[in-house]
Amino acid sequence: MSLKGFIVKRFLYIIPVMLGITLLNFTIIQTAPGDPVIVRLGLIQCNTVECYNNAYNKEAIEMGLLSKDLYTIPWFERYIDFVNNLLHLDFGKSWYYQQAGEGRSISQIIAEKAVYTITLNLISFLFSLLLSTAIGVISATRQNSFWDRSLTVAMLLGYSLPLFWLAKLLMLMSFYMFKFTGVANKDAFKTPLITNGNFYKYLILPTLALTLGSLVFMARLIRSQLLEILRQDYVVTAKAKGLDRRAVIYKHAFRNGLLPIVTLVGLNLPYMIVGSVMIERVFGWPGLGTVFLEGALFRDYPLMMASNTIFPLLFLVFRLLTDITYAFIDPRIKY
């Protein structure tokens, strides 16, 4: 099979997988305990039962849970409407985020907030990739040395720390050292962001937390992969011929160990985006993580379905891109 045929096949494979994921998520969300209409009503002031019932019915109709005849709309009909809207790249309107008395478009909310999440995750990903590569190479080429043992202990400690706890620890250290907690305020997000100094100031701690949380596993994998490659016969032969040590490591060993590293890199970025939910919450970062978490807390079903659709789709797309990259790294791989 050609590479083009493989890509087409994988794209077609994504469609039924996403249908299954959305159907499962939609069913679980609809059967979860609690009434989203009551959450939306909040502290409504009604002195009579009739007043409350009228307000309840009005909100339920607007949310698409009741018909105008006050009949409950079956969940499978609402799922079909959701899929139909999804085919038009429309996630519907939010139940929690309101504007002028109406629910805001979820697609619009995502477009506004995505820039903050993408900026945070891309910068963290680049730093974690560079640092993990450097740490992994140093540990593998200096096995059992002081540096290798120290970095191994540090990585194991970092791997055992929950991400939200690490963020809180960085916040505490920053406060004691610089009287700066890193919790963002509105001034940090005044546009244009590229000329806003406060934006970069409040970007430091969440980037550091997300970087430290992701580089540990990557560094361990690079180290173990390089150790395995450095024991191969062709590397030993290259050393015996008197080749430069750096050429042996980077031209021969590192390149031949790229496949599992590429796999990790391709899957790590979606994991970072999911993990940034807690980081954004801790530092008050107004990205997609904060929006999706609030949607879950306030039972905003359309917003919950948007998050439960976007994140799985990211995993599937990055998995496909990773498989395509294999063919460019190793020409022996055929699809």
Protein Blocks (a to p, Z undefined) as FASTA:
>chain_A
ZZklmmmmmmmmmmmmmmmmmmmmmmmmmmpgcjfklmmnmmaccfbfklmmmmmmmmmm
mnopacfkopacdfklmmmmmmmmmmnopgbjafklggehiacdfklmmmmmmmmmmmmm
mmmmmmmmmmmmmmmmmmmmmghiaklmmmmmmmmmmmmpcfklmmmmmmmmmmmmnopg
hpacfklmcccfklmmklmmmmmmmmmmmmmmmmmmmmmmmmmmmmmmmmpmklmmmmmn
opafklmmmmmmmmmmmmmmmmmmmmmmmmmmmmmmmmmmmnopacfklmmmmmmmnopa
klmmmmmmmmmmmmmmmmmmmmmmmmmmmmmbcZZ
